[in-house]
Amino acid sequence: MMKRCLMTMVAVMTLTVAEAQRLRVGDGTSGMVVTPQACEQSIVTPKDTGRYLWLPIEEKAPEGKVQVIVGGILQMEQNVRMAREKVDYYVALDLQPYLSGKIAEHTNALRVCVQNVPTGSVCFKEMVQNDDADFALIDEKYRPMYHHTPKRGWMNDPNGMFYKDGVWNLYYQYNPYGSMWGNMHWGHSTSTDLIHWKDEGVALAPDVWGTMFSGSCVVRTQSIQNGDVVAMYTASRPTPFGGDVQSQCIAFSNDGGKTFTKYEGNPVLTAEDKDFRDPRPFWNEDIKTWNLILAAGQEMRIYSSKDLKSWKYESSFGKEYGNHGGVWECPDLFELRNGENEKMRKWVLICNINPGGPFGGSATQYFVGQFDGHKFTCESKPEITKWLDYGKDHYATVSFYNAPDNRRTVLAWMSNWQYANQVPTKQFRSANSIARDLGLFECKGETYVSVVPSKEMLAVRGAKVKQPTEACEIIIDVKKQAEIVLSNAKGEQVTMKYDGLKQTFTMDRTKSGDVSFSDAFPCVTEAPTYGTIKQLRLFIDRCSIEAFDADGKMAMTNLVFPSEPYNNIKVKNGKFTVYGLQLTDNMSVNSVQTK
């Protein structure tokens, strides 16, 4: 500690006395003042106007700490990679929450403390304060055109998804203060068509119980005593001795999920397990009570409750079943029916796992069986593993609560923990898959979950075009042996092969474009087709390819980062049709442009 303080003093002494006392930042007219202190600490005094304090970020910089202090009381603390030598992009520190209500009495005492950042760092000269929510947005070539992405910052697991009053609500694991994992909040977006998304800001922020890890929402269609939407989430707090304490908390919303009030009796469920997280509550009409499934290490635990506050342990599932190559996470448990055979009613337990995926890293496995409100019974042999998607980039799959028309609609995080922090985007990282609807089918005595693009994707199918574009759908009628090659003028290509004899489908992205950021990225993925395929549906976006058997028996999702869009397709032993997509970007967070 002493050594670091002495080094900081040397850095301060390289400034003039006037600069060390009061360093005006930004373009010289911003009105903010930085007061350097010892031990790599500086106090930023914002000006009286301007909602957003824009923090300059350098991704290679070590994390510093940014604190908001009002009237001498700490209001917020986050880990931020403040720019030391160069600015990669900006993130917003929203000052409005600290200038309202009782805190407004201390407006003149609002300070931002930056710790563990040398005083001479470039961030102190490049800070900006204004009211422009779109300040310095980067028009990135890999930002998807019709997949949901955060406007800025990092995103991973989808959380708390529900449908209510014609609106699809998506929450997600979110770092507003950088494009790498950390500072977990719940971001929030809404949509009326599952294609165009509106950024609703932060719904849940860290508190005394910890950062906001994954969880779920339920809507007031049953016996919720407070609010029309209830969120249940994991709060994760580090301990002085290493590791985290993870506990389950709830929050209530009276405005359809836009804002939440955390329950003053939190946490509502605790355990001594190291990994104890990702609660998924749901109303079980068969037993007229709430059930809860959550992940604990390499098993799923099931609970019951009458009020969402007091929970009774019922049973556990997982020992010796499926893949145990990593930690079990992000569970879901629901009943499915076969659309063609209403008598086929099965319960499906979704279990996301990291690592342990079929081609390394993270993936989504599932189990089919029965659930009586107390215990889930898998109908398959323990050694059988079933994957929902056979690509490298399909994880944390969960479903929307209360979806209309008895649909079971899901979204996934479209990345892989092996390289999620390194993919070649900048101001944002990660997208969600397109929405998918689940069903059931049988093959050789086993019941499997079918996966098809949600019907909303048909609504944006446009006119036929001759060749692929950066955002399109391709329909391919295939024979027993087929090969599909997507390519561009740079020689970058993705090769897909269907083998009707072996009943497999493969996708090779080893030459797809930029694969240099991770040794785990270039790969060939292979999926069983559970019978013959007659037609494939490919959804191409700027950085992803999602392949589906039109009948729902196979899905494969892979990221790609070509230097320019694939604009050529060749199909051997098949016929293809390319459709453009009719997209609009008003009210959308996935078509951000630089002002």
Secondary structure, 3 states (H helix, E strand, C coil): CHHHHHHHHHHHHCCCHHHHHCEECCCCCCCCEEEEECCCEEEEECCCCCCEEEEEECCCCCCEEEEEEECCEEEEEEEECECCCCCCEEEEEECHHHCCHHHHHHHHHEEEEEECCCCCCCHHHHCEEECCCCCCCCCCCCCCCCCCCCCCEEEEEEEEEEEECCEEEEEEEEECCCCCCCCCEEEEEEECCCCCCEEEEEEECCECCEEEEEEEEEECCCCCCCCCEEEEEEEEEECCCCCEEEEEEEEEECCCCCCCEECCCCCCECCCCCCEEEEEEEEECCCCEEEEEEEECCEEEEEEECCCCCCEEEEEECCCCCCCCCEEEEEEEEEEEECCEEEEEEEEEEEEEECCCCCCCCEEEEEEEEECCCCEEECCCCCCCEECCCCCCCEEEEECECCHHHCCEEEEECCCCCCCCCCCCCCEECCECCCEEEEEEEECCEEEEEEEECCHHHHCEEEEECCCCCCEEEEEEEEEEEEEEEECCCCCEEEEEEECCCCEEEEECCCCCCCCCCCCCCCEEEEECCCCCCEEEEEEECCEEEEEECCCCCEEEEECCCCCCCCEEEEEEEEEEEEEECCCCCCCCCCCCCC
